[in-house]
């Protein structure tokens, strides 16, 4: 069987299983299975070997069961990083890439501000930004920031050891050495002084894409999400705000003066989360919309002296 004939078969099978973008996914599956570019596939239309056909059929069976394509392929691209994913870890989304981009801009701006202050005082301190990523999952945010700022010290925290096993593998696969992954709920792993930290750790930046889906809404999610991705990475409680309350109410004690707390938002959550920031005493609250016009990211400063 030729590749393009199989491509049509894959698209038809996916469509009959209720996949939203069957033609696009069919191309991704064929390209991955053959390890060829789409240009080569369309221009050369190679004859498929029995082994290739068998591999494709196995992928189609799994995808027809609504297993996420990212789990089947075993990896996802995120900010130029190849991240391994599988059952037990949340799949990084495009909107989280936007959060990474904004966080990178904020870190870069803060580094510039500190350098200017040091220059004006004629000091020679080496700037070492510290960043904490809560609910790190695959490590996507922590690793994107660690890669961008190799002189920073980045920590990623997650309650799931399964997720952290992926995060550590992703750090090694991308040769990123300035990130440390710790297991535990939210701030607990950094709350107590340890041998390498004589006093409790504080951070220049704290970021998080926490669970934010209402418990009652989970049953209505796509099968790829509700049946495959970890519930602990999805369930934000009765109103979806449980993790925001915990992170915001506790966050200031782990932030340096003028440190930034940045959170990804679920749809229609911006106002409620902004109120949590205000009540906790944060200043300079800003909300950023994603490319679909949804209020997706919120950040604020731990204003000194308040």
C-alpha positions in Angstrom: 0.0 0.0 0.0 1.2 3.5 -0.9 1.6 6.1 1.8 -1.0 8.5 0.5 -3.6 5.7 0.2 -2.9 4.8 3.9 -3.2 8.5 4.8 -6.8 8.5 3.5 -7.6 5.3 5.4 -6.2 6.8 8.7 -8.2 10.0 8.3 -11.4 8.0 7.6 -10.8 5.8 10.6 -10.1 8.7 12.9 -13.2 10.6 11.7 -15.4 7.6 12.4 -14.1 7.6 15.9 -15.1 11.2 16.5 -11.6 12.7 16.3 -12.0 16.5 15.8 -9.2 17.0 13.2 -8.8 13.6 11.5 -6.9 14.8 8.4 -4.4 16.8 10.5 -3.8 14.0 12.9 -3.5 11.5 10.1 -0.6 13.5 8.7 1.1 13.6 12.1 0.7 9.9 12.6 2.0 9.0 9.2 4.9 11.4 9.4 5.9 10.0 12.9 5.6 6.4 11.9 7.6 6.8 8.7 10.0 9.4 10.2 9.6 11.4 7.1 8.6 15.0 6.4 5.2 15.7 4.9 6.9 17.1 1.8 8.7 13.8 1.2 5.6 11.8 1.8 3.5 13.8 -0.6 6.2 14.1 -3.3 7.5 10.5 -3.1 4.4 8.6 -1.9 6.6 5.6 -0.8 5.4 2.0 -0.6 4.8 1.0 3.0 6.5 -2.0 4.5 4.5 -4.6 6.5 6.2 -3.4 9.6 5.2 0.2 8.9 1.6 -0.8 8.2 1.4 -2.8 11.4 2.8 0.1 13.4 0.2 2.5 11.8 -2.6 0.1 12.6 -1.6 -0.2 16.2 -1.6 3.6 16.5 -5.0 3.9 14.9 -6.5 1.4 17.4 -5.1 3.3 20.3 -6.3 6.7 18.9 -9.7 5.2 18.2 -10.0 4.5 21.9 -9.4 8.3 22.4 -6.0 7.9 23.9 -4.3 11.3 23.5 -2.1 11.3 20.4 0.7 12.8 22.5 0.7 9.8 24.7 0.8 7.5 21.7 3.7 9.3 20.1 5.3 9.6 23.5 6.4 13.2 23.2 5.3 16.8 22.6 7.2 19.9 21.4 7.1 22.9 23.9 9.1 26.1 23.4 11.7 24.3 21.3 12.0 21.4 23.8 11.1 17.8 23.1 9.2 16.6 26.2 8.4 13.0 26.9 4.8 12.5 28.1 2.6 9.5 29.0 -0.1 8.4 31.3 0.3 10.1 34.7 1.4 13.5 33.4 -0.6 16.4 32.1 0.0 17.2 28.4 1.4 20.7 27.9 -1.0 23.0 26.0 -0.3 25.9 23.6 -1.7 28.4 26.1 1.0 27.4 28.5 3.6 28.2 25.9 2.2 31.8 26.0 2.7 31.7 29.8 6.3 30.6 29.3 6.9 33.5 26.8 5.5 36.1 29.2 7.4 34.6 32.2 10.6 34.8 30.1 10.0 38.5 29.4 9.3 39.2 33.1 12.5 37.4 34.2 14.6 39.2 31.6 13.1 42.6 32.6 13.9 41.9 36.3 17.4 40.9 35.5 17.9 44.2 33.7 16.5 46.2 36.6 18.8 44.5 39.1 21.8 45.0 36.9 21.0 48.7 36.6 20.7 49.0 40.3 24.0 47.2 40.9 25.8 49.3 38.3 24.5 52.5 40.0 25.9 51.2 43.3 29.1 50.0 41.7 28.6 46.6 43.1 29.8 43.4 41.6 27.3 40.8 42.8 26.6 37.9 40.5 22.8 37.9 39.7 21.2 34.5 40.3 17.5 34.5 39.7 15.5 31.9 41.5 12.3 30.5 40.1 9.7 28.1 41.5 7.3 26.2 39.3 4.4 24.7 41.2 2.4 21.8 39.8 5.2 21.3 37.3 3.9 18.1 35.7 6.1 17.3 32.7 8.4 20.2 33.8 7.5 22.2 30.7 7.5 25.7 32.4 10.5 25.0 34.6 12.6 23.6 31.8 11.7 26.4 29.4 12.8 29.0 31.9 15.9 27.1 32.9 16.9 26.7 29.3 16.4 30.4 28.6 18.3 31.5 31.8 21.1 29.0 32.4 22.4 31.2 35.2 19.1 30.9 37.1 18.3 28.3 39.7 14.9 26.7 38.9 12.8 24.4 41.1 9.8 22.4 39.9 7.4 20.9 42.5 4.7 18.3 42.0 2.7 16.0 44.3 3.0 13.2 41.7 6.2 11.2 41.6 5.0 9.8 38.2 4.9 13.3 36.8 8.3 14.1 38.3 9.8 11.0 36.6 8.9 12.5 33.3 10.1 16.0 34.3 13.5 14.6 35.3 13.8 12.6 32.1 12.9 15.7 30.1 15.6 17.7 31.9 18.2 15.1 31.0 17.0 14.7 27.4 17.3 18.4 26.9 20.6 18.7 28.7 19.2 21.2 31.3 21.1 21.0 34.5 20.0 24.1 36.5 16.6 22.8 37.5 15.8 20.7 40.6 12.5 18.7 40.8 11.0 18.1 44.3 8.0 15.9 45.3 5.3 17.2 47.6 2.2 19.4 47.7 2.7 23.0 46.6 5.2 24.9 48.9 5.9 22.0 51.3 9.1 20.8 49.6 10.6 24.3 49.9 9.0 25.3 53.2 11.6 23.9 55.5 15.3 24.7 55.6 17.4 21.8 54.3 21.2 21.2 54.2 21.8 23.1 51.1 19.6 26.0 52.2 20.4 27.3 55.7 17.2 29.4 55.7 13.8 29.0 54.0 14.0 29.6 50.3 12.5 32.7 48.7 12.1 33.2 45.0 12.2 36.0 42.4 9.4 34.3 40.4 6.8 31.8 41.3 4.8 30.4 38.4 2.1 27.7 38.2 -0.4 26.1 35.9 -2.5 24.6 38.7 -5.6 22.3 38.5 -8.5 24.6 37.8 -11.4 22.6 36.4 -14.6 22.5 38.5 -15.1 19.0 39.9 -18.6 18.8 38.4 -17.3 19.8 35.0 -14.7 17.0 34.6 -17.3 14.5 33.4 -18.1 16.7 30.4 -14.5 17.0 29.2 -13.3 15.3 26.0 -12.5 11.6 26.5 -8.9 12.3 25.8 -8.8 14.4 29.0 -11.2 12.9 31.4 -10.4 9.3 30.7 -6.6 9.5 30.3 -5.0 12.6 31.9 -4.4 12.5 35.7 -7.4 13.7 37.7 -5.0 15.3 40.2 -3.8 17.7 37.5 -7.3 18.7 36.5 -9.6 18.9 39.6 -9.6 22.4 41.1 -12.4 21.7 43.5 -16.0 22.7 43.6 -15.5 26.1 42.1 -12.2 25.4 40.4 -10.4 27.9 42.7 -8.9 25.7 45.4 -5.3 25.8 44.2 -5.4 29.5 43.5 -6.5 30.3 47.0 -3.7 28.1 48.5 -1.0 29.4 46.2 -2.0 33.1 46.5 -2.6 33.1 50.3 0.8 31.5 51.0 2.8 32.8 48.0 4.0 36.1 49.5 6.1 34.5 52.2 8.0 32.6 49.5 8.6 35.6 47.3 11.3 38.2 47.5 10.4 41.8 47.7 8.9 42.8 44.3 8.9 39.1 43.3 6.3 38.0 40.8 3.6 35.4 41.1 2.2 34.3 37.8 -0.7 31.8 37.3 -2.5 30.3 34.3 -6.3 30.7 34.4 -9.3 28.7 33.4 -12.0 30.4 31.4 -14.1 32.9 33.4 -11.8 32.7 36.5 -9.9 36.0 36.0 -12.0 38.2 38.2 -12.2 35.8 41.1 -8.5 35.1 41.1 -7.7 38.8 40.8 -9.8 39.4 44.0 -7.7 36.7 45.7 -4.5 38.6 44.8 -5.9 41.9 46.1 -7.0 40.3 49.4 -3.5 38.8 49.8 -1.9 42.2 49.4 -0.3 41.8 46.0 0.2 44.9 43.8 0.3 45.6 40.1 -2.1 42.9 39.1 -2.2 42.3 35.4 -4.3 39.9 33.3 -3.2 38.7 29.8 -5.5 37.3 27.2 -4.5 34.3 25.0 -4.7 34.2 21.2 -8.4 33.2 21.5 -9.2 36.3 23.5 -9.6 34.4 26.8 -8.2 35.9 30.0 -5.6 33.2 30.4 -2.7 34.5 32.6 -2.6 36.7 35.7 0.5 38.0 37.5 1.2 40.4 40.3 4.1 41.7 42.5 4.9 41.1 46.1 5.2 44.8 46.8 7.9 45.6 49.4 6.7 46.9 52.7 3.1 45.9 52.3 
